[in-house]
Amino acid sequence: MSGILYVTGTPIGNLGDLSPRAAQTLESVDFIAAEDTRVTMKLLNHLGIKKPMISYFEHNKRERGELICERLEAGESCAIVTDAGMPCVSDPGEELVRLCGERGIKTVVIPGPSAVIAALAVSGLETGRFCFEGFLSVNKRSRAEHLKSLADERRTMIFYEAPHKLPATLADLYKSFGDRRLSIVREITKIHEEVIRTTTAEAAGKYSDGSLKGEIVLVLEGKREENAEKEYSLEQAVALAEALIEKGEKPTEAAKLAAAETGFRKKEIYTELLK
């Protein structure tokens, strides 16, 4: 009888986020398939668990996938983990799950932290409908085609990005989508966790120097429906800012968000607020 592949979520940064069920799974399986065994070893040491591991990552996934499936078919059980968060999401584990499905091997998910959902939850943008777009390609043509395909996307969009590529990505988002609300969520669950609620225009200018570091998730406002767009008066824009202040936003932040929503300049709205 075949064993089971456990798709196991691990902490994004704070080890306290590992669920008791995930810890029990890592303790009970016969072996662990890890994106980077050195990273997973730190987690196992924290838990006091000693377990055989096999590396499984983008450049060896075909060879190792076959090997893992053979061991599963022989009756062993395996937990697949990524370096942080849920495996199989923008991760080569996706192919292993597909391979197990083709070979009739049972898969069980052990839910855990996800940078996608965590960033969306604190973004301040609409959460009812969203799409995850992963990493943008470094190839200029593929990147441009990807962004072009999202021109009419009305759902909130979520992207992963590396800090050294962030300035170019922010510039491309502004160029492709115009000025929209944008949340930059960095270092989720870590000491320097930060949520920057801004706009594409402001972010493209302010962070062009590459000053933002760490693991970054970008949450971008979707295209507004044309029939829902409104023409605001300055008084309405100020009222919107005042409502945001009542909800806890600072005046400068409220003016910035109201400006992005109404089309008035931040300075105009802020000046009226000071009156």
C-alpha positions as CSV (number, residue, x, y, z in Angstrom):
1,M,0.0,0.0,0.0
2,S,1.4,3.4,-0.9
3,G,2.4,5.9,1.7
4,I,1.1,9.5,1.9
5,L,2.7,12.8,0.8
6,Y,2.0,15.5,3.4
7,V,2.1,19.0,1.9
8,T,3.2,20.8,5.1
9,G,3.2,24.6,5.7
10,T,6.1,26.0,7.7
11,P,6.6,29.4,9.3
12,I,7.4,32.4,7.1
13,G,9.7,33.8,9.7
14,N,8.4,33.4,13.3
15,L,8.9,29.8,14.4
16,G,6.0,30.2,16.8
17,D,3.6,30.1,13.8
18,L,4.2,26.4,13.2
19,S,1.0,24.5,14.0
20,P,1.0,21.6,16.5
21,R,-0.3,19.4,13.6
22,A,2.6,20.4,11.4
23,A,5.1,19.6,14.1
24,Q,3.4,16.2,14.7
25,T,3.6,15.5,11.0
26,L,7.3,16.3,10.7
27,E,7.9,14.0,13.7
28,S,5.9,11.1,12.3
29,V,6.8,10.9,8.6
30,D,9.6,8.6,7.3
31,F,11.4,11.4,5.5
32,I,11.1,15.1,4.5
33,A,11.5,16.6,1.1
34,A,12.9,20.0,1.6
35,E,13.6,22.9,-0.8
36,D,16.8,23.7,1.2
37,T,17.8,21.1,3.7
38,R,19.9,23.6,5.7
39,V,16.9,25.8,6.2
40,T,14.7,22.9,7.2
41,M,17.4,21.6,9.6
42,K,17.1,24.8,11.6
43,L,13.4,24.2,12.0
44,L,13.9,20.6,13.0
45,N,16.6,21.5,15.5
46,H,14.2,24.0,17.0
47,L,11.6,21.2,17.4
48,G,14.2,18.7,18.6
49,I,13.3,16.4,15.6
50,K,15.8,14.2,13.8
51,K,14.5,13.0,10.5
52,P,16.1,11.9,7.1
53,M,15.8,14.6,4.4
54,I,16.1,14.7,0.7
55,S,16.6,17.9,-1.3
56,Y,13.8,18.8,-3.7
57,F,14.1,22.0,-5.7
58,E,13.6,23.5,-9.1
59,H,16.7,22.1,-10.7
60,N,16.4,18.5,-9.5
61,K,12.6,18.2,-9.3
62,R,12.2,15.6,-12.1
63,E,14.8,13.2,-10.9
64,R,14.0,13.6,-7.2
65,G,10.2,13.6,-7.9
66,E,10.5,10.1,-9.4
67,L,12.6,8.9,-6.4
68,I,10.2,10.3,-3.9
69,C,7.3,8.7,-5.6
70,E,9.0,5.3,-5.7
71,R,9.6,5.5,-1.9
72,L,6.0,6.5,-1.4
73,E,4.8,3.6,-3.5
74,A,6.9,1.4,-1.3
75,G,4.9,2.4,1.7
76,E,7.0,5.3,3.2
77,S,5.4,8.6,4.1
78,C,6.9,12.0,3.3
79,A,6.4,15.6,4.3
80,I,7.2,18.2,1.6
81,V,8.2,21.6,2.9
82,T,9.5,24.8,1.3
83,D,11.9,27.2,3.0
84,A,9.0,29.3,4.3
85,G,5.2,29.2,4.0
86,M,3.1,26.8,2.0
87,P,4.9,24.5,-0.4
88,C,3.6,24.1,-4.0
89,V,2.6,27.8,-4.3
90,S,5.2,29.4,-6.7
91,D,7.2,26.4,-5.7
92,P,8.4,23.2,-7.5
93,G,6.3,21.1,-5.0
94,E,3.5,21.8,-7.4
95,E,5.0,19.2,-9.8
96,L,5.4,16.6,-7.1
97,V,1.8,16.9,-6.1
98,R,0.8,16.5,-9.8
99,L,3.1,13.5,-10.2
100,C,1.5,11.9,-7.1
101,G,-1.9,12.4,-8.5
102,E,-1.0,10.7,-11.8
103,R,0.4,7.7,-9.9
104,G,-2.5,7.4,-7.5
105,I,-0.5,8.4,-4.4
106,K,-2.6,10.0,-1.6
107,T,-1.7,13.6,-0.7
108,V,-2.8,15.4,2.5
109,V,-2.4,19.1,3.2
110,I,-1.2,20.4,6.5
111,P,-2.2,24.1,6.3
112,G,0.2,26.7,7.4
113,P,1.3,30.3,7.0
114,S,1.1,31.9,3.6
115,A,2.7,35.2,2.7
116,V,0.0,35.8,0.0
117,I,-2.9,35.6,2.4
118,A,-1.1,37.4,5.2
119,A,-0.2,40.3,3.0
120,L,-3.7,40.6,1.6
121,A,-5.2,40.6,5.0
122,V,-3.2,43.6,6.2
123,S,-3.1,45.5,2.9
124,G,-6.2,47.6,3.5
125,L,-7.4,46.7,0.0
126,E,-10.4,44.7,-1.1
127,T,-10.1,41.0,-0.1
128,G,-13.3,39.6,-1.5
129,R,-11.8,38.8,-4.9
130,F,-8.0,38.6,-5.6
131,C,-5.5,36.9,-7.8
132,F,-2.0,35.8,-7.1
133,E,0.5,36.6,-9.9
134,G,3.7,35.3,-8.4
135,F,7.0,36.8,-9.5
136,L,7.2,38.9,-12.6
137,S,9.6,37.6,-15.2
138,V,13.1,39.3,-15.5
139,N,12.7,38.9,-19.3
140,K,11.5,42.3,-20.5
141,R,9.2,40.9,-23.1
142,S,7.6,38.3,-20.9
143,R,7.2,40.9,-18.1
144,A,5.5,43.4,-20.4
145,E,3.1,40.7,-21.7
146,H,2.3,39.6,-18.2
147,L,1.5,43.2,-17.1
148,K,-0.5,43.9,-20.3
149,S,-2.6,40.8,-19.6
150,L,-3.7,42.3,-16.3
151,A,-4.7,45.7,-17.7
152,D,-8.4,45.1,-17.2
153,E,-8.1,42.9,-14.0
154,R,-10.6,44.2,-11.5
155,R,-9.5,41.9,-8.6
156,T,-6.9,42.8,-6.1
157,M,-3.5,41.6,-7.5
158,I,-0.7,40.1,-5.4
159,F,2.9,39.8,-6.5
160,Y,6.1,38.5,-4.9
161,E,9.2,40.5,-5.5
162,A,12.9,40.4,-4.5
163,P,14.3,43.6,-3.0
164,H,16.9,44.2,-5.6
165,K,14.2,44.1,-8.3
166,L,11.7,46.2,-6.5
167,P,12.6,49.7,-8.0
168,A,12.1,48.4,-11.5
169,T,8.9,46.6,-10.6
170,L,7.4,49.7,-8.9
171,A,8.2,51.8,-12.0
172,D,6.6,49.1,-14.3
173,L,3.5,48.9,-12.1
174,Y,3.0,52.7,-12.3
175,K,3.7,52.7,-16.1
176,S,1.3,49.8,-16.7
177,F,-1.6,50.7,-14.4
178,G,-1.3,54.4,-13.6
179,D,-1.7,55.7,-10.1
180,R,-3.5,53.1,-8.0
181,R,-3.4,52.2,-4.3
182,L,-0.6,49.8,-3.5
183,S,0.5,48.1,-0.3
184,I,4.1,47.0,0.1
185,V,4.2,44.3,2.8
186,R,7.7,43.3,3.9
187,E,9.3,40.9,6.4
188,I,6.0,39.3,7.4
189,T,6.1,37.9,10.9
190,K,9.7,39.0,11.4
191,I,11.2,41.7,13.7
192,H,11.1,44.4,11.0
193,E,7.6,43.6,9.6
194,E,6.2,46.6,7.9
195,V,3.1,47.5,5.9
196,I,3.5,50.5,3.6
197,R,0.1,51.7,2.3
198,T,0.9,53.9,-0.6
199,T,0.2,54.4,-4.3
200,T,2.1,53.3,-7.4
201,A,3.1,56.8,-8.3
202,E,4.4,57.6,-4.8
203,A,6.2,54.3,-4.4
204,A,7.9,54.4,-7.8
205,G,9.5,57.7,-6.8
206,K,10.1,57.2,-3.1
207,Y,11.7,53.7,-3.3
208,S,13.6,54.0,-6.6
209,D,16.8,54.0,-4.5
210,G,16.5,50.4,-3.5
211,S,16.2,51.3,0.2
212,L,13.5,48.6,1.0
213,K,15.0,45.3,1.9
214,G,13.8,41.9,3.0
215,E,11.0,39.5,1.7
216,I,8.4,41.6,-0.1
217,V,4.8,41.1,-1.2
218,L,3.1,43.7,-3.3
219,V,-0.7,44.1,-3.1
220,L,-2.2,46.2,-5.9
221,E,-5.6,47.6,-6.3
222,G,-7.6,46.2,-9.3
223,K,-9.1,48.3,-12.0
224,R,-12.2,50.2,-10.9
225,E,-15.3,49.5,-12.9
226,E,-16.1,52.3,-15.2
227,N,-19.7,52.5,-14.3
228,A,-18.7,52.8,-10.7
229,E,-16.3,55.6,-11.1
230,K,-17.4,58.9,-9.6
231,E,-16.6,62.5,-10.1
232,Y,-15.7,64.0,-6.7
233,S,-15.8,67.5,-5.5
234,L,-13.1,68.8,-3.3
235,E,-15.5,68.8,-0.3
236,Q,-16.2,65.1,-0.9
237,A,-12.5,64.3,-1.1
238,V,-12.0,66.1,2.2
239,A,-14.9,64.2,3.7
240,L,-13.4,60.9,2.6
241,A,-10.1,61.9,4.2
242,E,-11.9,62.8,7.4
243,A,-13.6,59.4,7.4
244,L,-10.3,57.7,7.1
245,I,-8.9,59.7,10.0
246,E,-11.8,58.6,12.1
247,K,-10.8,55.0,11.3
248,G,-7.3,55.7,12.7
249,E,-5.3,56.9,9.7
250,K,-2.9,59.8,10.2
251,P,-4.0,63.0,8.3
252,T,-1.1,62.8,5.8
253,E,-1.9,59.2,5.1
254,A,-5.7,59.9,4.8
255,A,-5.0,62.8,2.4
256,K,-2.8,60.5,0.3
257,L,-5.4,57.7,0.1
258,A,-8.2,60.2,-0.6
259,A,-6.2,61.7,-3.4
260,A,-5.7,58.3,-5.0
261,E,-9.4,57.7,-4.8
262,T,-10.7,61.1,-6.0
263,G,-8.1,62.5,-8.3
264,F,-7.4,65.6,-6.3
265,R,-3.8,66.4,-5.2
266,K,-2.8,65.3,-1.7
267,K,-1.7,68.8,-0.9
268,E,-5.1,70.2,-1.8
269,I,-6.9,67.8,0.5
270,Y,-4.4,68.1,3.3
271,T,-4.6,71.9,3.2
272,E,-8.4,71.7,3.6
273,L,-8.0,69.3,6.5
274,L,-5.9,71.7,8.4
275,K,-8.6,74.4,8.1
